[in-house]
């Protein structure tokens, strides 16, 4: 991968303080705990929906109406979601289609998905 800058860029080295490093490590530990909590959900449908919500919160655009994110931009395939959730790719694909049918997940564009807050609360 080659990155080309369109404007002048100044790169500076930053050495984080001990407090910054500790805060970062605590956040990483919390993220790991949250993923473990999601994986403990028995229902495959709820587990996948919880993972999508988590992804939306961490990496998407959050609004009062819900979470918008792009699996494509994050390079998350159905197989990758399945591996994180401990499901099969087929189960993930079927559930994603089911969520769209039920209105729990909306396709905004070819790459973007939206999880409405109200539908999520009812589902989980």
C-alpha positions as CSV (number, residue, x, y, z in Angstrom):
1,X,0.0,0.0,0.0
2,X,1.4,3.4,-1.0
3,X,0.1,6.5,0.7
4,X,0.5,9.8,-1.1
5,X,-0.1,13.1,0.6
6,X,-2.0,15.8,-1.3
7,X,-0.7,18.6,1.0
8,X,2.4,19.3,2.9
9,X,2.7,17.1,5.9
10,X,4.8,17.5,9.1
11,X,5.5,14.4,11.0
12,X,6.4,14.7,14.7
13,X,7.4,12.0,17.1
14,X,5.3,11.7,20.2
15,X,6.3,9.7,23.2
16,X,3.3,9.1,25.4
17,X,3.5,9.8,29.0
18,X,3.0,7.0,31.6
19,X,-0.5,8.3,32.3
20,X,-1.4,8.2,28.5
21,X,0.0,4.7,28.2
22,X,-1.9,3.5,31.2
23,X,-5.1,5.1,30.0
24,X,-4.7,3.5,26.6
25,X,-4.0,0.0,28.1
26,X,-7.1,0.4,30.4
27,X,-9.2,1.2,27.3
28,X,-7.8,-1.8,25.5
29,X,-8.6,-4.1,28.4
30,X,-12.1,-2.7,28.6
31,X,-12.6,-3.3,24.9
32,X,-11.5,-6.9,25.3
33,X,-13.8,-7.4,28.3
34,X,-16.7,-6.0,26.2
35,X,-15.9,-8.5,23.3
36,X,-15.8,-11.3,25.9
37,X,-19.2,-10.2,27.3
38,X,-20.7,-10.2,23.8
39,X,-19.3,-13.7,23.1
40,X,-21.0,-15.0,26.3
41,X,-24.5,-14.2,24.9
42,X,-26.2,-17.5,24.1
43,X,-28.4,-16.4,21.3
44,X,-26.5,-16.2,18.0
45,X,-28.9,-13.5,16.8
46,X,-28.5,-11.3,19.9
47,X,-24.7,-11.9,19.9
48,X,-24.3,-10.7,16.3
49,X,-26.5,-7.7,16.9
50,X,-24.6,-6.8,20.0
51,X,-21.3,-7.0,18.1
52,X,-22.7,-4.8,15.4
53,X,-23.8,-2.3,18.0
54,X,-20.4,-2.4,19.6
55,X,-18.7,-1.8,16.2
56,X,-21.1,1.1,15.6
57,X,-20.4,2.7,18.9
58,X,-16.6,2.4,18.6
59,X,-16.0,3.0,14.9
60,X,-19.2,4.4,13.4
61,X,-21.1,7.7,13.4
62,X,-23.2,7.8,16.5
63,X,-26.4,9.9,16.6
64,X,-29.5,10.1,18.7
65,X,-31.2,7.9,16.1
66,X,-28.6,5.1,16.0
67,X,-25.3,4.0,14.6
68,X,-24.0,4.3,11.0
69,X,-20.9,2.4,10.0
70,X,-19.4,0.6,7.0
71,X,-18.2,-3.0,7.2
72,X,-16.4,-2.5,3.9
73,X,-14.4,0.5,5.1
74,X,-13.4,-1.5,8.2
75,X,-12.6,-4.5,5.9
76,X,-15.0,-6.7,7.9
77,X,-16.4,-9.5,5.9
78,X,-19.2,-11.8,7.0
79,X,-16.5,-14.4,7.7
80,X,-14.6,-12.0,9.9
81,X,-17.8,-11.2,11.9
82,X,-18.5,-14.9,12.2
83,X,-15.0,-15.5,13.6
84,X,-15.4,-12.8,16.2
85,X,-18.8,-14.1,17.2
86,X,-18.0,-17.8,17.1
87,X,-20.6,-18.3,14.3
88,X,-20.5,-19.6,10.8
89,X,-20.4,-17.2,7.8
90,X,-23.8,-18.5,6.6
91,X,-25.4,-17.8,10.0
92,X,-24.0,-14.2,9.9
93,X,-25.3,-13.7,6.4
94,X,-28.7,-15.1,7.2
95,X,-29.0,-13.0,10.3
96,X,-27.9,-9.8,8.6
97,X,-30.6,-10.3,6.0
98,X,-33.1,-11.1,8.7
99,X,-32.2,-7.9,10.6
100,X,-32.7,-5.9,7.4
101,X,-36.2,-7.5,7.0
102,X,-37.1,-6.7,10.6
103,X,-35.8,-3.2,10.4
104,X,-33.2,-3.8,13.0
105,X,-30.5,-3.0,10.4
106,X,-30.9,-0.6,7.5
107,X,-28.7,-0.5,4.4
108,X,-27.9,3.2,3.8
109,X,-25.7,2.8,0.8
110,X,-23.8,-0.1,-0.9
111,X,-21.2,0.0,2.0
112,X,-23.0,1.8,4.9
113,X,-25.3,0.2,7.4
114,X,-27.5,1.9,10.1
115,X,-28.7,0.4,13.4
116,X,-31.6,2.4,14.7
117,X,-31.5,3.0,18.5
118,X,-35.1,2.2,19.1
119,X,-35.0,-1.1,17.2
120,X,-31.9,-2.2,19.0
121,X,-33.3,-1.6,22.4
122,X,-36.3,-3.7,21.6
123,X,-34.2,-6.5,20.2
124,X,-31.7,-6.8,23.0
